[in-house]
Amino acid sequence: MSANKHSIIIYPIVFLLVLAIFTAWINYAVQPPKAKPDGSSRHDPDYIMSNFVTTQTDINGALRYKLAAVEMKHFPDDDTTALQRPRFTQFAVGKPYTQVEGLHGLVSGNGEQIQLMDKVKVTRQAFADKGEMTVETEYLNILPNQDLVHTDKPVVIRQAPKTVIYATGMIYDKNKQTVTLLHKVRAHYERPATTAGGVKTPAGQKQTALNKPGNAKSGSVKPNANKSNTVKSDTTKSNTTDTRIRRRYE
């Protein structure tokens, strides 16, 4: 057999061998990693606590916030913590505490993010001449070390005695003491009635009507699509556009 005939036979065999090795390597590379026998890759809790409570203080030892839950489960695969009936309470010097509660919660591994889900309610206690304020939503993302709270879900804000604000999306910045409402904002405010001498009458004796979209009354402020509206304490507004409304929070 001549050399040319040997080449005709050997080259296809070598090519098929290389192709088989390359195919086997690709098959190995795309395979998912095998689960470790120690169970660390499973999403199972490594410990569970009941009536869980943790706190954080500032550099002076003053209490900043407290996080509590009926039950806490820690998951080692992603280092997250799941909470049942969580309660997040934020404290401030010279002001009442603010408490956030929900049915479920999730804390990131580094503790930088606390997410509350399902029937979330924020309650700021009444103080001085400020009535109690509540915020209701289905999701809230808390960044405690940045003093930021935000959500992209619908919110209902109630300020005693009779202020109600509806919006989709909210950002609360504690450092700036502002609440920013992002979209589809509607607000109802009843100015306390006063007598001729400027004395306020009891709530409920005299009330203003709720503005309806498209039927603005005298004294209402029309939304401006190019700039934010500041919600003042003596006007009634109804705003269904995507204009952001920013309000001072105390």
ChimeraX attribute file (.defattr): number of C-alpha atoms within 10 A of each C-alpha:
attribute: neighborCount
match mode: 1-to-1
recipient: residues
	/A:1	5
	/A:2	6
	/A:3	7
	/A:4	8
	/A:5	9
	/A:6	10
	/A:7	11
	/A:8	10
	/A:9	10
	/A:10	10
	/A:11	11
	/A:12	11
	/A:13	12
	/A:14	11
	/A:15	11
	/A:16	11
	/A:17	12
	/A:18	12
	/A:19	12
	/A:20	11
	/A:21	12
	/A:22	12
	/A:23	12
	/A:24	11
	/A:25	11
	/A:26	10
	/A:27	10
	/A:28	11
	/A:29	10
	/A:30	8
	/A:31	8
	/A:32	7
	/A:33	9
	/A:34	7
	/A:35	10
	/A:36	9
	/A:37	7
	/A:38	7
	/A:39	12
	/A:40	15
	/A:41	14
	/A:42	13
	/A:43	13
	/A:44	13
	/A:45	17
	/A:46	12
	/A:47	11
	/A:48	13
	/A:49	13
	/A:50	13
	/A:51	12
	/A:52	16
	/A:53	16
	/A:54	10
	/A:55	13
	/A:56	14
	/A:57	12
	/A:58	9
	/A:59	8
	/A:60	6
	/A:61	8
	/A:62	12
	/A:63	15
	/A:64	18
	/A:65	19
	/A:66	16
	/A:67	18
	/A:68	20
	/A:69	23
	/A:70	15
	/A:71	17
	/A:72	23
	/A:73	19
	/A:74	21
	/A:75	18
	/A:76	18
	/A:77	14
	/A:78	13
	/A:79	14
	/A:80	17
	/A:81	20
	/A:82	21
	/A:83	26
	/A:84	20
	/A:85	19
	/A:86	28
	/A:87	24
	/A:88	23
	/A:89	19
	/A:90	20
	/A:91	16
	/A:92	12
	/A:93	9
	/A:94	7
	/A:95	13
	/A:96	15
	/A:97	16
	/A:98	18
	/A:99	19
	/A:100	21
	/A:101	24
	/A:102	25
	/A:103	18
	/A:104	20
	/A:105	25
	/A:106	21
	/A:107	20
	/A:108	14
	/A:109	14
	/A:110	8
	/A:111	14
	/A:112	12
	/A:113	18
	/A:114	21
	/A:115	21
	/A:116	29
	/A:117	19
	/A:118	16
	/A:119	13
	/A:120	22
	/A:121	23
	/A:122	20
	/A:123	18
	/A:124	21
	/A:125	15
	/A:126	16
	/A:127	12
	/A:128	7
	/A:129	6
	/A:130	13
	/A:131	15
	/A:132	14
	/A:133	18
	/A:134	19
	/A:135	18
	/A:136	21
	/A:137	23
	/A:138	17
	/A:139	22
	/A:140	28
	/A:141	19
	/A:142	21
	/A:143	15
	/A:144	18
	/A:145	10
	/A:146	12
	/A:147	14
	/A:148	16
	/A:149	19
	/A:150	19
	/A:151	20
	/A:152	18
	/A:153	13
	/A:154	19
	/A:155	23
	/A:156	17
	/A:157	18
	/A:158	20
	/A:159	17
	/A:160	12
	/A:161	16
	/A:162	15
	/A:163	16
	/A:164	18
	/A:165	18
	/A:166	22
	/A:167	24
	/A:168	18
	/A:169	20
	/A:170	23
	/A:171	18
	/A:172	21
	/A:173	17
	/A:174	15
	/A:175	9
	/A:176	11
	/A:177	12
	/A:178	15
	/A:179	19
	/A:180	20
	/A:181	28
	/A:182	20
	/A:183	20
	/A:184	18
	/A:185	24
	/A:186	22
	/A:187	22
	/A:188	21
	/A:189	23
	/A:190	20
	/A:191	18
	/A:192	18
	/A:193	17
	/A:194	12
	/A:195	8
	/A:196	7
	/A:197	6
	/A:198	8
	/A:199	10
	/A:200	12
	/A:201	12
	/A:202	10
	/A:203	13
	/A:204	12
	/A:205	8
	/A:206	12
	/A:207	13
	/A:208	13
	/A:209	10
	/A:210	15
	/A:211	18
	/A:212	15
	/A:213	12
	/A:214	9
	/A:215	9
	/A:216	16
	/A:217	14
	/A:218	8
	/A:219	10
	/A:220	14
	/A:221	16
	/A:222	11
	/A:223	19
	/A:224	13
	/A:225	11
	/A:226	8
	/A:227	10
	/A:228	15
	/A:229	17
	/A:230	13
	/A:231	15
	/A:232	12
	/A:233	11
	/A:234	11
	/A:235	15
	/A:236	24
	/A:237	25
	/A:238	25
	/A:239	27
	/A:240	17
	/A:241	15
	/A:242	16
	/A:243	19
	/A:244	24
	/A:245	22
	/A:246	19
	/A:247	18
	/A:248	14
	/A:249	12
	/A:250	12
